[in-house]
Amino acid sequence: MKFYRGICKKHGLGVFVMGEKRLQNCQRILWDFFEDKESTKSLEIILDIYYDIIYSEVDQESTQEKLFKVLHNLKESNSLNSILKEKDVENLKLLLNDVLKIRYNEKEYYLGNQAFAQLTLDELHRVLLEIKYLKDKQNIKNKELPI
């Protein structure tokens, strides 16, 4: 996906993050991961967890720690197969392990991908939500029949 003035040249999709290189870099990384995938279920799971935690925690630091801990535990979980299709489980684990690189170092949970580690929790949410929107929009566009 090539970005130009907020438009994806290849797909004609609007891009919300203009002028913010950190956010654009993370958006490109996520888009590259999701470009050949149809399902955004892994993003939905992460966003749902984010919303549950953000609305239950007052302190931003504890919110981030709790989110990363839950995501780390999720990637280690074997119970995902009961609620997700096999391909969605695989995509979620790849996203958490290889893209975001959720890690634990005996003291704290963190994002091992330095591009994402630089983002605030709100910025991370924004990038995840934008890619979900763009990918869902592309999926709808691809399913439309020409008239």
DSSP file with accessible surface (Angstrom, degrees, kcal/mol):
  #  RESIDUE AA STRUCTURE BP1 BP2  ACC     N-H-->O    O-->H-N    N-H-->O    O-->H-N    TCO  KAPPA ALPHA  PHI   PSI    X-CA   Y-CA   Z-CA
    1    1 A M              0   0   31      0, 0.0     2,-0.5     0, 0.0    31,-0.1   0.000 360.0 360.0 360.0 120.4    0.0    0.0    0.0
    2    2 A K        -     0   0  160      2,-0.0     7,-3.0     0, 0.0     8,-0.4  -0.890 360.0-146.7-102.0 130.4    1.6    3.3   -1.1
    3    3 A F  E     +A    8   0A  37     -2,-0.5     2,-0.3     5,-0.2     5,-0.2  -0.791  21.2 171.1-101.4 136.1    0.3    6.4    0.8
    4    4 A Y  E >  S-A    7   0A 118      3,-2.1     3,-1.9    -2,-0.4    -2,-0.0  -0.922  72.8 -25.9-144.7 115.0    0.1    9.8   -0.8
    5    5 A R  T 3  S-     0   0  198     -2,-0.3    10,-0.1     1,-0.3     3,-0.1   0.871 126.6 -48.2  48.9  41.6   -1.6   12.7    0.9
    6    6 A G  T 3  S+     0   0    8      1,-0.2     9,-3.0    11,-0.2     2,-0.4   0.568 118.0 107.2  82.3   8.6   -3.7   10.4    2.9
    7    7 A I  E <   -AB   4  14A  82     -3,-1.9    -3,-2.1     7,-0.2     2,-0.7  -0.966  69.3-128.4-122.9 135.6   -4.9    8.2    0.1
    8    8 A C  E  >  -A    3   0A   0      5,-2.7     4,-2.6    -2,-0.4     5,-0.3  -0.710  17.6-154.8 -77.9 116.7   -3.8    4.7   -0.6
    9    9 A K  T  4 S+     0   0  140     -7,-3.0    -1,-0.2    -2,-0.7    -6,-0.1   0.876  89.7  47.0 -62.2 -37.1   -2.7    4.8   -4.3
   10   10 A K  T  4 S+     0   0  142     -8,-0.4    -1,-0.2     1,-0.2    -7,-0.1   0.908 129.4  18.6 -74.4 -41.9   -3.3    1.1   -4.8
   11   11 A H  T  4 S-     0   0   37     -9,-0.2    -2,-0.2     2,-0.1    -1,-0.2   0.516  92.8-125.9-110.8  -8.9   -6.8    0.8   -3.2
   12   12 A G     <  +     0   0   46     -4,-2.6     2,-0.3     1,-0.2    -3,-0.1   0.759  56.2 153.2  68.9  23.6   -8.0    4.3   -3.1
   13   13 A L        -     0   0    2     -5,-0.3    -5,-2.7     1,-0.1    -1,-0.2  -0.672  46.4-116.9 -89.7 140.0   -8.7    4.1    0.6
   14   14 A G  B     -B    7   0A  24     -2,-0.3     2,-0.4    -7,-0.2    -7,-0.2  -0.446  23.8-151.0 -71.3 146.0   -8.6    7.2    2.8
   15   15 A V        -     0   0   10     -9,-3.0     9,-0.0    -2,-0.1   116,-0.0  -0.985   6.7-160.2-122.3 129.5   -5.9    7.3    5.5
   16   16 A F  S    S+     0   0  106     -2,-0.4     2,-1.1     1,-0.1    -1,-0.1   0.802  72.5  77.5 -79.7 -32.5   -6.5    9.2    8.7
   17   17 A V        +     0   0    0      6,-0.1     2,-0.4     2,-0.1   -11,-0.2  -0.690  58.3 163.0 -87.7  99.8   -3.0    9.7    9.9
   18   18 A M        +     0   0  120     -2,-1.1     3,-0.1     1,-0.1     5,-0.0  -0.943  63.2   7.3-115.5 137.6   -1.4   12.5    7.8
   19   19 A G  S    S+     0   0   74     -2,-0.4     2,-0.8     1,-0.1    -1,-0.1   0.339  98.0 103.9  82.0  -7.9    1.7   14.3    8.8
   20   20 A E     >  -     0   0   74      1,-0.2     4,-2.6     2,-0.0     3,-0.2  -0.843  48.7-172.8-111.3  95.6    2.5   12.1   11.8
   21   21 A K  H  > S+     0   0  163     -2,-0.8     4,-2.7     1,-0.2     5,-0.2   0.849  81.5  55.9 -60.4 -38.4    5.3    9.8   10.7
   22   22 A R  H  > S+     0   0   74      1,-0.2     4,-1.8     2,-0.2    -1,-0.2   0.933 112.9  41.9 -59.8 -45.7    5.3    7.6   13.8
   23   23 A L  H  > S+     0   0    1     -3,-0.2     4,-2.6     2,-0.2    -2,-0.2   0.897 113.6  52.1 -69.3 -40.6    1.6    6.8   13.3
   24   24 A Q  H  X S+     0   0   27     -4,-2.6     4,-2.6     2,-0.2    -2,-0.2   0.906 107.7  52.8 -62.5 -40.1    2.0    6.3    9.5
   25   25 A N  H  X S+     0   0   77     -4,-2.7     4,-2.2     2,-0.2    -1,-0.2   0.938 112.0  44.6 -61.5 -45.7    4.9    3.9   10.1
   26   26 A C  H  X S+     0   0    0     -4,-1.8     4,-2.5     1,-0.2     5,-0.2   0.896 111.8  53.4 -66.2 -37.7    2.8    1.8   12.4
   27   27 A Q  H  X S+     0   0    1     -4,-2.6     4,-2.9     1,-0.2    -2,-0.2   0.923 109.0  48.8 -64.1 -41.2   -0.2    2.0   10.1
   28   28 A R  H  X S+     0   0   85     -4,-2.6     4,-2.8     2,-0.2    -1,-0.2   0.902 109.8  51.9 -63.7 -42.4    2.0    0.7    7.2
   29   29 A I  H  X S+     0   0   47     -4,-2.2     4,-1.6     1,-0.2    -2,-0.2   0.943 114.0  43.1 -60.2 -47.1    3.3   -2.2    9.3
   30   30 A L  H  X S+     0   0    0     -4,-2.5     4,-2.5     2,-0.2    -2,-0.2   0.900 112.8  52.4 -66.4 -40.8   -0.2   -3.2   10.3
   31   31 A W  H  X S+     0   0    0     -4,-2.9     4,-2.2     1,-0.2    -2,-0.2   0.928 106.9  53.0 -62.5 -42.2   -1.5   -2.8    6.7
   32   32 A D  H  < S+     0   0   99     -4,-2.8     4,-0.4     1,-0.2    -1,-0.2   0.884 111.3  47.8 -58.9 -37.3    1.3   -5.0    5.4
   33   33 A F  H  < S+     0   0   27     -4,-1.6     3,-0.3    -5,-0.2    -1,-0.2   0.919 120.9  34.8 -68.5 -43.8    0.2   -7.6    7.9
   34   34 A F  H >< S+     0   0    0     -4,-2.5     3,-1.9     1,-0.2    -2,-0.2   0.587  89.9  95.5 -90.2  -9.3   -3.5   -7.4    7.0
   35   35 A E  T 3< S+     0   0   47     -4,-2.2    -1,-0.2     1,-0.3    -2,-0.1   0.867  94.5  34.1 -53.9 -42.2   -3.3   -6.7    3.3
   36   36 A D  T 3  S+     0   0  128     -4,-0.4     2,-0.4    -3,-0.3    -1,-0.3   0.322 104.2  90.8 -98.5  10.7   -3.6  -10.3    2.2
   37   37 A K    <   -     0   0   33     -3,-1.9    -3,-0.0     1,-0.1    -4,-0.0  -0.842  56.1-161.5-107.4 142.5   -6.0  -11.3    5.0
   38   38 A E        +     0   0  148     -2,-0.4     2,-0.3   101,-0.0    -1,-0.1   0.847  69.9  71.4 -86.6 -37.6   -9.8  -11.1    4.8
   39   39 A S        -     0   0   37      1,-0.1     3,-0.2   100,-0.0     4,-0.1  -0.595  47.3-175.0 -88.8 140.6  -10.6  -11.2    8.5
   40   40 A T     >  +     0   0    4     -2,-0.3     4,-2.1     1,-0.1     3,-0.5   0.033  51.7 119.3-111.2  21.2  -10.0   -8.4   11.0
   41   41 A K  H  >  +     0   0   78      1,-0.2     4,-2.5     2,-0.2     5,-0.2   0.862  69.8  57.6 -57.1 -37.0  -11.2  -10.6   13.9
   42   42 A S  H  > S+     0   0    2      1,-0.2     4,-2.1     2,-0.2    -1,-0.2   0.903 107.9  46.9 -64.0 -38.1   -7.8  -10.3   15.6
   43   43 A L  H  > S+     0   0    0     -3,-0.5     4,-2.9     2,-0.2     5,-0.2   0.895 109.8  53.9 -68.2 -38.8   -8.1   -6.5   15.6
   44   44 A E  H  X S+     0   0   58     -4,-2.1     4,-2.7     2,-0.2    -2,-0.2   0.913 108.7  49.3 -60.0 -43.5  -11.7   -6.8   17.0
   45   45 A I  H  X S+     0   0   29     -4,-2.5     4,-2.3     2,-0.2    -2,-0.2   0.944 113.4  45.6 -61.2 -49.3  -10.5   -8.9   19.8
   46   46 A I  H  X S+     0   0    2     -4,-2.1     4,-2.6     1,-0.2    -2,-0.2   0.922 114.4  48.3 -62.4 -44.0   -7.7   -6.5   20.7
   47   47 A L  H  X S+     0   0    5     -4,-2.9     4,-2.7     2,-0.2    -1,-0.2   0.907 110.0  51.8 -64.9 -40.3  -10.0   -3.5   20.5
   48   48 A D  H  X S+     0   0   92     -4,-2.7     4,-2.4    -5,-0.2    -1,-0.2   0.919 111.6  46.9 -61.4 -42.9  -12.6   -5.2   22.6
   49   49 A I  H  X S+     0   0   26     -4,-2.3     4,-2.4     2,-0.2     5,-0.3   0.929 110.8  52.9 -63.8 -43.8  -10.0   -5.9   25.3
   50   50 A Y  H  X S+     0   0   16     -4,-2.6     4,-3.2     1,-0.2     5,-0.2   0.939 110.4  47.2 -55.7 -49.2   -8.8   -2.3   25.1
   51   51 A Y  H  X S+     0   0   64     -4,-2.7     4,-1.8     1,-0.2    -1,-0.2   0.910 110.8  51.5 -63.0 -42.6  -12.3   -1.0   25.6
   52   52 A D  H  < S+     0   0  121     -4,-2.4     4,-0.4    -5,-0.2    -1,-0.2   0.915 117.4  39.1 -60.1 -42.1  -13.0   -3.2   28.5
   53   53 A I  H >X S+     0   0   12     -4,-2.4     4,-1.7     2,-0.2     3,-1.1   0.921 111.9  54.7 -75.9 -45.0   -9.8   -2.2   30.2
   54   54 A I  H 3< S+     0   0   34     -4,-3.2    -1,-0.2     1,-0.3    -2,-0.2   0.848 110.9  46.7 -61.0 -33.5   -9.8    1.5   29.4
   55   55 A Y  T 3< S+     0   0  187     -4,-1.8    -1,-0.3    -5,-0.2    -2,-0.2   0.590 115.3  45.8 -86.7  -7.7  -13.3    1.9   30.9
   56   56 A S  T <4 S+     0   0   72     -3,-1.1     2,-0.4    -4,-0.4    -2,-0.2   0.598 104.4  67.0-106.0 -15.5  -12.4    0.0   34.1
   57   57 A E     <  -     0   0   55     -4,-1.7    -1,-0.0     1,-0.1     3,-0.0  -0.876  51.1-172.1-110.6 140.8   -9.0    1.6   34.9
   58   58 A V  S    S+     0   0  150     -2,-0.4     2,-0.4     1,-0.1    -1,-0.1   0.840  70.1  74.0 -93.2 -40.4   -8.5    5.2   35.9
   59   59 A D     >  -     0   0   91      1,-0.1     4,-2.1     2,-0.0     5,-0.1  -0.615  69.7-149.0 -83.3 124.6   -4.7    5.3   35.8
   60   60 A Q  H  > S+     0   0   84     -2,-0.4     4,-2.3     1,-0.2     5,-0.2   0.876  96.8  52.9 -60.2 -39.7   -3.1    5.3   32.3
   61   61 A E  H  > S+     0   0  158      1,-0.2     4,-2.3     2,-0.2    -1,-0.2   0.926 111.1  44.5 -65.9 -44.2    0.0    3.4   33.5
   62   62 A S  H  > S+     0   0   38      2,-0.2     4,-2.5     1,-0.2    -1,-0.2   0.845 110.5  57.1 -70.1 -29.5   -2.0    0.6   35.0
   63   63 A T  H  X S+     0   0    3     -4,-2.1     4,-2.6     2,-0.2    -2,-0.2   0.942 109.4  44.4 -62.6 -47.6   -4.3    0.5   32.0
   64   64 A Q  H  X S+     0   0   75     -4,-2.3     4,-2.6     2,-0.2     5,-0.3   0.934 114.1  49.2 -64.1 -46.0   -1.3   -0.1   29.7
   65   65 A E  H  X S+     0   0   66     -4,-2.3     4,-2.2     1,-0.2    -1,-0.2   0.925 113.4  46.8 -59.6 -44.1    0.2   -2.7   32.0
   66   66 A K  H  X S+     0   0   85     -4,-2.5     4,-2.7     2,-0.2     5,-0.2   0.920 111.9  50.7 -66.4 -42.9   -3.1   -4.5   32.2
   67   67 A L  H  X S+     0   0    4     -4,-2.6     4,-2.6     1,-0.2     5,-0.2   0.950 113.0  44.7 -60.1 -49.8   -3.7   -4.4   28.4
   68   68 A F  H  X S+     0   0    8     -4,-2.6     4,-2.4     1,-0.2    -1,-0.2   0.868 112.8  52.2 -65.6 -34.6   -0.3   -5.8   27.6
   69   69 A K  H  X S+     0   0   99     -4,-2.2     4,-2.6    -5,-0.3    -1,-0.2   0.939 111.3  46.2 -65.7 -45.5   -0.6   -8.5   30.3
   70   70 A V  H  X S+     0   0   53     -4,-2.7     4,-2.5     1,-0.2    -2,-0.2   0.927 113.9  48.4 -63.6 -43.2   -3.9   -9.6   28.9
   71   71 A L  H  X S+     0   0    3     -4,-2.6     4,-2.2    -5,-0.2    -1,-0.2   0.897 111.4  50.4 -65.1 -39.0   -2.6   -9.6   25.4
   72   72 A H  H  X S+     0   0   33     -4,-2.4     4,-1.0    -5,-0.2    -2,-0.2   0.936 113.0  45.6 -62.8 -45.3    0.5  -11.6   26.5
   73   73 A N  H  X S+     0   0   80     -4,-2.6     4,-0.6     1,-0.2     3,-0.2   0.867 109.9  56.3 -66.1 -34.1   -1.7  -14.1   28.2
   74   74 A L  H >< S+     0   0   29     -4,-2.5     3,-1.0     1,-0.2    -1,-0.2   0.912 103.8  51.8 -64.4 -41.9   -4.0  -14.3   25.2
   75   75 A K  H 3< S+     0   0   15     -4,-2.2    -1,-0.2     1,-0.3    -2,-0.2   0.780 111.8  47.9 -68.5 -22.7   -1.2  -15.2   22.9
   76   76 A E  H 3< S+     0   0  113     -4,-1.0    -1,-0.3    -3,-0.2    -2,-0.2   0.549  92.2 109.3 -89.5  -8.2   -0.2  -18.0   25.2
   77   77 A S    <<  -     0   0   26     -3,-1.0     3,-0.2    -4,-0.6    -3,-0.0  -0.402  48.8-168.1 -75.8 143.2   -3.8  -19.3   25.5
   78   78 A N  S >  S+     0   0  138      1,-0.1     3,-0.6    -2,-0.1    -1,-0.1   0.391  78.3  78.2-102.7  -1.2   -4.9  -22.5   24.0
   79   79 A S  G >   +     0   0   78      1,-0.2     3,-1.4     2,-0.1     4,-0.4   0.475  64.8  91.1 -88.7  -1.1   -8.6  -21.7   24.6
   80   80 A L  G >> S+     0   0    6      1,-0.3     4,-2.1    -3,-0.2     3,-1.5   0.798  73.1  70.8 -63.5 -28.3   -8.9  -19.4   21.6
   81   81 A N  G <4 S+     0   0  104     -3,-0.6    -1,-0.3     1,-0.3    -2,-0.1   0.741  89.9  61.5 -62.4 -21.7  -10.0  -22.2   19.3
   82   82 A S  G <4 S+     0   0  102     -3,-1.4    -1,-0.3     1,-0.2    -2,-0.2   0.720 117.8  26.0 -78.3 -19.0  -13.3  -22.4   21.1
   83   83 A I  T <4 S+     0   0  120     -3,-1.5     2,-0.3    -4,-0.4    -2,-0.2   0.575 120.2  49.4-118.3 -13.9  -14.3  -18.9   20.1
   84   84 A L  S  < S-     0   0   16     -4,-2.1    -1,-0.1     2,-0.0     2,-0.1  -0.910  82.7-104.2-126.7 155.7  -12.3  -18.2   16.9
   85   85 A K     >  -     0   0  161     -2,-0.3     4,-2.2     1,-0.1     3,-0.2  -0.355  42.1-107.6 -69.4 155.9  -11.8  -19.9   13.6
   86   86 A E  H  > S+     0   0  156      1,-0.2     4,-2.4     2,-0.2     5,-0.2   0.889 119.9  50.6 -55.8 -42.5   -8.4  -21.6   13.3
   87   87 A K  H  > S+     0   0  119      1,-0.2     4,-2.6     2,-0.2    -1,-0.2   0.878 109.5  51.1 -65.7 -37.1   -7.1  -18.9   10.8
   88   88 A D  H  > S+     0   0   17     -3,-0.2     4,-2.5     2,-0.2    -1,-0.2   0.882 109.2  50.5 -67.7 -37.4   -8.2  -16.1   13.1
   89   89 A V  H  X S+     0   0   11     -4,-2.2     4,-2.6     2,-0.2     5,-0.2   0.938 111.7  48.3 -63.1 -45.9   -6.4  -17.7   16.0
   90   90 A E  H  X S+     0   0   87     -4,-2.4     4,-2.5    -5,-0.2    -2,-0.2   0.929 112.4  48.4 -60.4 -45.0   -3.3  -18.0   13.9
   91   91 A N  H  X S+     0   0    5     -4,-2.6     4,-2.7     2,-0.2    -1,-0.2   0.901 111.3  50.2 -63.5 -41.5   -3.6  -14.3   12.7
   92   92 A L  H  X S+     0   0    0     -4,-2.5     4,-2.7     2,-0.2     5,-0.2   0.939 112.1  46.6 -63.4 -45.4   -4.1  -13.1   16.3
   93   93 A K  H  X S+     0   0   54     -4,-2.6     4,-2.9     1,-0.2     5,-0.3   0.905 113.4  48.9 -65.9 -39.0   -1.0  -15.0   17.5
   94   94 A L  H  X>S+     0   0   55     -4,-2.5     4,-2.6    -5,-0.2     5,-1.2   0.913 111.7  50.0 -63.8 -42.7    1.1  -13.7   14.6
   95   95 A L  I  X>S+     0   0    0     -4,-2.7     5,-3.0     3,-0.2     4,-0.7   0.940 117.1  39.8 -61.7 -45.5   -0.1  -10.2   15.2
   96   96 A L  I  <5S+     0   0    0     -4,-2.7     6,-2.8     3,-0.2     5,-0.3   0.896 126.2  34.6 -72.6 -39.9    0.8  -10.4   18.9
   97   97 A N  I  <5S+     0   0   49     -4,-2.9    -3,-0.2    -5,-0.2    -2,-0.2   0.921 131.1  22.8 -80.6 -47.9    4.0  -12.3   18.5
   98   98 A D  I  <5S+     0   0   97     -4,-2.6    -3,-0.2    -5,-0.3    -2,-0.1   0.723 129.8  31.8-100.4 -26.4    5.5  -11.0   15.3
   99   99 A V  I  <<S+     0   0   14     -5,-1.2    -3,-0.2    -4,-0.7    -4,-0.1   0.886 134.3  20.2 -98.0 -62.7    4.0   -7.6   14.6
  100  100 A L  S   <S-     0   0    2     -5,-3.0    13,-1.7    -6,-0.1    12,-0.4   0.806  90.2-148.9 -76.2 -29.2    3.4   -6.0   18.0
  101  101 A K        -     0   0   81     -6,-0.5    11,-3.1    -5,-0.3     2,-0.3   0.960  11.1-157.0  57.9  58.6    5.9   -8.3   19.7
  102  102 A I  E     +C  111   0B   0     -6,-2.8     2,-0.3     9,-0.2     9,-0.2  -0.486  22.6 175.6 -65.6 125.6    4.1   -8.5   23.1
  103  103 A R  E     -C  110   0B  84      7,-3.0     7,-2.4    -2,-0.3     2,-0.4  -0.898  29.3-152.0-134.1 163.2    6.8   -9.5   25.6
  104  104 A Y  E     -C  109   0B  86     -2,-0.3     5,-0.2     5,-0.2    -2,-0.0  -0.999   4.4-173.0-135.9 131.2    7.3  -10.0   29.4
  105  105 A N        -     0   0   66      3,-1.9     4,-0.1    -2,-0.4    -1,-0.0  -0.094  59.6 -92.1-117.1  34.6   10.7   -9.5   31.0
  106  106 A E  S    S+     0   0  157      1,-0.1     3,-0.1     2,-0.1    -2,-0.0   0.350 124.2  48.6  73.4  -8.3   10.0  -10.8   34.6
  107  107 A K  S    S+     0   0  172      1,-0.4     2,-0.3     0, 0.0    -1,-0.1   0.619 116.6   3.4-122.4 -41.7    9.1   -7.2   35.6
  108  108 A E        -     0   0   93    -40,-0.0    -3,-1.9   -39,-0.0    -1,-0.4  -0.974  59.9-118.0-148.9 159.8    6.8   -5.7   33.0
  109  109 A Y  E     +C  104   0B  30     -2,-0.3     2,-0.3    -5,-0.2    -5,-0.2  -0.815  45.6 158.0 -97.7 140.6    4.8   -6.4   29.9
  110  110 A Y  E     -C  103   0B  79     -7,-2.4    -7,-3.0    -2,-0.4     2,-0.6  -0.961  46.1 -95.0-155.5 169.0    5.7   -4.3   26.9
  111  111 A L  E     -C  102   0B   9     -2,-0.3    -9,-0.2    -9,-0.2   -10,-0.2  -0.842  25.5-164.0 -92.3 121.2    5.6   -4.0   23.1
  112  112 A G        +     0   0   22    -11,-3.1     2,-0.8    -2,-0.6   -11,-0.2   0.696  68.2  91.4 -79.5 -19.4    8.9   -5.3   21.6
  113  113 A N  S  > S-     0   0   25    -13,-1.7     4,-2.4     1,-0.2     3,-0.5  -0.688  70.5-152.5 -77.8 113.2    8.2   -3.6   18.3
  114  114 A Q  H  > S+     0   0  127     -2,-0.8     4,-1.2     1,-0.2    -1,-0.2   0.807  90.6  59.6 -62.2 -30.4    9.9   -0.2   18.7
  115  115 A A  H  4 S+     0   0   14      1,-0.2     3,-0.3     2,-0.2    -1,-0.2   0.938 114.4  36.1 -62.7 -43.5    7.7    1.5   16.2
  116  116 A F  H >4 S+     0   0    1     -3,-0.5     3,-1.5     1,-0.2    -2,-0.2   0.815 108.4  65.3 -79.2 -30.0    4.6    0.6   18.3
  117  117 A A  H 3< S+     0   0   47     -4,-2.4    -1,-0.2     1,-0.3    -2,-0.2   0.780  95.6  60.0 -64.5 -24.2    6.4    1.0   21.7
  118  118 A Q  T 3< S+     0   0  117     -4,-1.2    -1,-0.3    -3,-0.3     2,-0.2   0.634  89.8  93.3 -77.2 -14.7    6.8    4.7   20.9
  119  119 A L  S <  S-     0   0   14     -3,-1.5     2,-0.1    -4,-0.2    -3,-0.0  -0.504  75.6-124.3 -82.2 148.9    3.0    5.2   20.7
  120  120 A T     >  -     0   0   71     -2,-0.2     4,-2.6     1,-0.1     5,-0.2  -0.378  35.9-103.0 -74.1 169.0    0.8    6.3   23.6
  121  121 A L  H  > S+     0   0    2      1,-0.2     4,-2.5     2,-0.2     5,-0.2   0.900 124.7  51.6 -62.0 -39.5   -2.1    3.9   24.4
  122  122 A D  H  > S+     0   0   93      2,-0.2     4,-2.4     1,-0.2    -1,-0.2   0.893 110.2  48.4 -64.6 -39.5   -4.5    6.4   22.6
  123  123 A E  H  > S+     0   0   34      2,-0.2     4,-2.5     1,-0.2    -2,-0.2   0.903 110.2  51.4 -67.9 -40.3   -2.3    6.4   19.5
  124  124 A L  H  X S+     0   0    9     -4,-2.6     4,-2.6     2,-0.2     5,-0.2   0.940 110.9  48.9 -60.4 -45.7   -2.1    2.6   19.5
  125  125 A H  H  X S+     0   0   36     -4,-2.5     4,-2.8     1,-0.2     5,-0.2   0.926 110.3  51.7 -57.4 -46.2   -5.9    2.5   19.7
  126  126 A R  H  X S+     0   0  102     -4,-2.4     4,-2.6     1,-0.2    -2,-0.2   0.927 111.1  46.2 -58.1 -47.0   -6.2    5.0   16.8
  127  127 A V  H  X S+     0   0    0     -4,-2.5     4,-2.3     2,-0.2     5,-0.2   0.928 113.7  48.3 -65.5 -44.3   -3.8    3.0   14.5
  128  128 A L  H  X S+     0   0    5     -4,-2.6     4,-2.2     1,-0.2    -2,-0.2   0.936 114.3  46.7 -60.8 -45.1   -5.6   -0.3   15.3
  129  129 A L  H  X S+     0   0   70     -4,-2.8     4,-2.5    -5,-0.2    -2,-0.2   0.902 111.1  51.6 -65.9 -41.1   -9.0    1.2   14.7
  130  130 A E  H  X S+     0   0   12     -4,-2.6     4,-2.9    -5,-0.2     5,-0.2   0.923 110.8  47.2 -63.5 -44.0   -7.9    2.9   11.5
  131  131 A I  H  X S+     0   0    0     -4,-2.3     4,-2.9     2,-0.2     5,-0.3   0.912 111.4  51.6 -67.1 -38.1   -6.5   -0.3   10.0
  132  132 A K  H  X S+     0   0   39     -4,-2.2     4,-2.7    -5,-0.2     5,-0.2   0.947 112.3  46.7 -61.3 -45.7   -9.6   -2.2   11.0
  133  133 A Y  H  X S+     0   0  112     -4,-2.5     4,-2.5     2,-0.2    -2,-0.2   0.940 114.6  46.3 -60.3 -49.2  -11.8    0.4    9.3
  134  134 A L  H  X S+     0   0    0     -4,-2.9     4,-2.4     2,-0.2    -2,-0.2   0.909 114.8  46.6 -63.0 -42.4   -9.6    0.5    6.1
  135  135 A K  H  X S+     0   0    6     -4,-2.9     4,-2.7     2,-0.2    -1,-0.2   0.919 113.1  48.5 -68.9 -41.4   -9.5   -3.3    5.9
  136  136 A D  H  X S+     0   0   44     -4,-2.7     4,-2.2    -5,-0.3    -2,-0.2   0.911 111.8  50.7 -63.1 -39.9  -13.2   -3.7    6.4
  137  137 A K  H  X S+     0   0   87     -4,-2.5     4,-2.5    -5,-0.2    -2,-0.2   0.920 111.1  48.2 -63.2 -42.8  -13.9   -1.0    3.8
  138  138 A Q  H  X S+     0   0   10     -4,-2.4     4,-2.7     1,-0.2    -2,-0.2   0.915 109.6  52.7 -64.0 -42.3  -11.6   -2.8    1.4
  139  139 A N  H  X S+     0   0   20     -4,-2.7     4,-1.2     2,-0.2    -2,-0.2   0.902 111.1  46.5 -61.0 -41.6  -13.3   -6.1    2.1
  140  140 A I  H  X S+     0   0  107     -4,-2.2     4,-1.0     2,-0.2     3,-0.4   0.932 112.4  50.5 -65.2 -44.0  -16.7   -4.6    1.4
  141  141 A K  H >< S+     0   0  110     -4,-2.5     3,-0.6     1,-0.2    -2,-0.2   0.894 109.4  51.2 -61.7 -40.1  -15.4   -3.0   -1.8
  142  142 A N  H 3< S+     0   0  111     -4,-2.7    -1,-0.2     1,-0.2    -2,-0.2   0.767 108.9  51.5 -69.3 -25.6  -14.0   -6.3   -3.0
  143  143 A K  H 3< S+     0   0  152     -4,-1.2    -1,-0.2    -3,-0.4    -2,-0.2   0.621  86.2 104.4 -87.1 -14.4  -17.3   -8.1   -2.4
  144  144 A E    <<  -     0   0  131     -4,-1.0    -3,-0.0    -3,-0.6    -4,-0.0  -0.451  69.3-132.1 -69.9 140.1  -19.3   -5.5   -4.4
  145  145 A L        -     0   0  151     -2,-0.1     2,-0.1     1,-0.1    -2,-0.1  -0.730  23.1-111.0 -91.4 139.5  -20.4   -6.7   -7.8
  146  146 A P              0   0  124      0, 0.0    -1,-0.1     0, 0.0     0, 0.0  -0.415 360.0 360.0 -67.9 145.1  -19.9   -4.4  -10.8
  147  147 A I              0   0  220     -2,-0.1     0, 0.0     0, 0.0     0, 0.0  -0.576 360.0 360.0 -87.8 360.0  -23.1   -3.0  -12.2
